[in-house]
């Protein structure tokens, strides 16, 4: 009787161990892990020493992510604008077509005139 309880406990432990290890392995192998830069680490320290609150930290992170997204979009916009300019320069597009396409590009990337 005691031997059966010990044996069933060991089997249950083995099942749980294997299940958890299979569940964790894909998470550990993820290549999508975000690496913090120095600015993020500084913000974490400020939050940890309670200079900024958790809500302020979240707001700041969102602002910084929005800023990065705008910079990324601006780089894309510049790239595509250069492509359109080159197409105009080789006279693939007329001036009118070029400006229409630039307007569409500006509208898509929310660029101010």
Buried (B, 14 or more C-beta within 10 A) or exposed (E): EEEEEEEEEEEEEEEEEEEEEEEEEEEEEEEEEEEEEEEBEEBBEBBEEEEBEEEEBEEBBEEBEEEEEEEEBEEEBEEBBEEBEEBBEEEEBEEEEBEEBBEEBBEEBEBEE
